[in-house]
Amino acid sequence: MTTNDYTIRVNKLDRRRKSGDVVVETINYTSVTEDYMLAKLAEMRNTQYPEPKYTLEMFETYVTRVNLISGKEYQEHWDTPISCSPASETYWSS
């Protein structure tokens, strides 16, 4: 089994915000399997956040992207803003 870094983000429904939700908690896990993460997600849903107003999302912490200028692959945090990512034209045009 392969191990990766994963992130769980917990959102709460909030109609006062334009996005419709607010981030309650972000938890990072390093060197774990996907099966472990799915079990952890189910455990959190059943114990800590059982109400339907909460949504739990799981992401691989680092994603592989391609640098727009050099064409080389690199690892980047999953929630890097587009303006800070060398994979975007916005990054290179400023």
Contact map, one row per residue, 1 for C-alpha under 8 A:
1110000000000000000000000000000010000000000000000000000000000000000000000000000000000000000000
1111000000000000000000000000000010000000000000000000000000000000000000000000000000000000000000
1111100000000000000000000000001111000000000000000000000000000000000000000000000000000000000000
0111110000000000000000000000011111000000000000000000000000010000000000000000000000000000000000
0011111000000000000000000001111100000000000000000000000000011100000000000000000000000000000000
0001111100000000000000000001110100001000000000000000000001111100000000000000000000000000000000
0000111110000000000000000111100000000000000000000000000001111000000000000000000000000000000000
0000011111000000000000000111000000000000100000000000000111100000000000000000000000000000000000
0000001111100000000000111110000000000000000000000000000111000000000000000000000000000000000000
0000000111110000000000111100000000000000000000000000011110000000000000000000000000000000000000
0000000011111000000011111000000000000000000000000000011100000000000000000000000000000000000000
0000000001111100000011110000000000000000000000000000111000000000000000000000000000000000000000
0000000000111110000111000000000000000000000000000000110000000000000000000000000000000000000000
0000000000011111100111000000000000000000000000000000000000000000000000000000000000000000000000
0000000000001111110110000000000000000000000000000000000000000000000000000000000000000000000000
0000000000000111110100000000000000000000000000000000000000000000000000000000000000000000000000
0000000000000111111111000000000000000000000000000000000000000000000000000000000000000000000000
0000000000000011111110000000000000000000000000000000000000000000000000000000000000000000000000
0000000000000000111111000000000000000000000000000000000000000000000000000000000000000000000000
0000000000001111111111000000000000000000000000000000000000000000000000000000000000000000000000
0000000000111110111111100000000000000000000000000000000000000000000000000000000000000000000000
0000000000111100101111110000000000000000000000000000000000000000000000000000000000000000000000
0000000011110000000011111100000000000000000000000000000000000000000000000000000000000000000000
0000000011110000000001111100000000000000000000000000000000000000000000000000000000000000000000
0000000011100000000000111110000000000000000000000000000000000000000000000000000000000000000000
0000001111000000000000111111000000000000000000000000000000000000000000000000000000000000000000
0000001110000000000000001111100000000000000000000000000000000000000000000000000000000000000000
0000111100000000000000000111110000000000000000000000000000001000000000000000000000000000000000
0000111000000000000000000011111100000000000000000000000000000000000000000000000000000000000000
0001110000000000000000000001111100000000000000000000000000000000000000000000000000000000000000
0011100000000000000000000000111110000000000000000000000000000000000000000000000000000000000000
0011110000000000000000000000111111011000000000000000000000000000000000000000000000000000000000
1111000000000000000000000000001111111000000000000000000000000000000000000000000000000000000000
0011000000000000000000000000000111111100000000000000000000000000000000000000000000000000000000
0000000000000000000000000000000011111110000000000000000000000000000000000000000000000000000000
0000000000000000000000000000000111111111000000000000000000000000000000000000000000000000000000
0000010000000000000000000000000111111111100000000000000000000000000000000000000000000000000000
0000000000000000000000000000000001111111110000000000000000000000000000000000000000000000000000
0000000000000000000000000000000000111111111000000000000000000000000000000000000000000000000000
0000000000000000000000000000000000011111111100000000000000000000000000000000000000000000000000
0000000100000000000000000000000000001111111110000000000101000000000000000000000000000000000000
0000000000000000000000000000000000000111111111000000000000000000000000000000000000000000000000
0000000000000000000000000000000000000011111111110000000000000000000000000000000000000000000000
0000000000000000000000000000000000000001111111111100000000000000000000000000000000000000000000
0000000000000000000000000000000000000000111111111100000100000000000000000000000000000000000000
0000000000000000000000000000000000000000011111111100000000000000000000000000000000000000000000
0000000000000000000000000000000000000000001111111100000000000000000000000000000000000000000000
0000000000000000000000000000000000000000001111111100000000000000000000000000000000000000000000
0000000000000000000000000000000000000000000111111110010000000000000000000000000000000000000000
0000000000000000000000000000000000000000000111111111010000000000000000000000000000000000000000
0000000000000000000000000000000000000000000000001111110000000000000000000000000000000000000000
0000000000000000000000000000000000000000000000000111111000000000000000000000000000000000000000
0000000000011000000000000000000000000000000000000011111000000000000000000000000000000000000000
0000000001111000000000000000000000000000000000001111111100000000000000000000000000000000000000
0000000001110000000000000000000000000000000000000001111110000000000000000000000000000000000000
0000000111100000000000000000000000000000100010000000011111000000000000000000000000000000000000
0000000111000000000000000000000000000000000000000000001111100000000000000000000000000000000000
0000011110000000000000000000000000000000100000000000000111110000000000000000000000000000000000
0000011100000000000000000000000000000000000000000000000011111000000000000000010000000000000000
0001111000000000000000000000000000000000000000000000000001111110000000000000010000000000000000
0000111000000000000000000001000000000000000000000000000000111110000000000000110000000000000000
0000110000000000000000000000000000000000000000000000000000011111000000000011110000000000000000
0000000000000000000000000000000000000000000000000000000000011111100000000011110000000000000000
0000000000000000000000000000000000000000000000000000000000000111110000001111000000000000000000
0000000000000000000000000000000000000000000000000000000000000011111000001111000000000010000000
0000000000000000000000000000000000000000000000000000000000000001111100111100000000000110000000
0000000000000000000000000000000000000000000000000000000000000000111111111100000000000111000000
0000000000000000000000000000000000000000000000000000000000000000011111100000000000000111100000
0000000000000000000000000000000000000000000000000000000000000000001111100000000000000100000000
0000000000000000000000000000000000000000000000000000000000000000001111110000000000000000000000
0000000000000000000000000000000000000000000000000000000000000000011111111000000000000000000000
0000000000000000000000000000000000000000000000000000000000000000011001111100000000000000000000
0000000000000000000000000000000000000000000000000000000000000001111000111110000000000000000000
0000000000000000000000000000000000000000000000000000000000000001111000011111000000000000000000
0000000000000000000000000000000000000000000000000000000000000111100000001111100000000000000000
0000000000000000000000000000000000000000000000000000000000000111100000000111110100001000000000
0000000000000000000000000000000000000000000000000000000000001110000000000011111100000000000000
0000000000000000000000000000000000000000000000000000000000111110000000000001111100000000000000
0000000000000000000000000000000000000000000000000000000000000000000000000000111110000000000000
0000000000000000000000000000000000000000000000000000000000000000000000000001111111011000000000
0000000000000000000000000000000000000000000000000000000000000000000000000000001111111000000000
0000000000000000000000000000000000000000000000000000000000000000000000000000000111111001011000
0000000000000000000000000000000000000000000000000000000000000000000000000000000011111001011000
0000000000000000000000000000000000000000000000000000000000000000000000000000000111111100001000
0000000000000000000000000000000000000000000000000000000000000000000000000001000111111111001000
0000000000000000000000000000000000000000000000000000000000000000011110000000000000011111101100
0000000000000000000000000000000000000000000000000000000000000000111100000000000000001111101000
0000000000000000000000000000000000000000000000000000000000000000001100000000000001101111111100
0000000000000000000000000000000000000000000000000000000000000000000100000000000000000111111110
0000000000000000000000000000000000000000000000000000000000000000000000000000000001100001111111
0000000000000000000000000000000000000000000000000000000000000000000000000000000001111111111111
0000000000000000000000000000000000000000000000000000000000000000000000000000000000000101111111
0000000000000000000000000000000000000000000000000000000000000000000000000000000000000000111111
0000000000000000000000000000000000000000000000000000000000000000000000000000000000000000011111
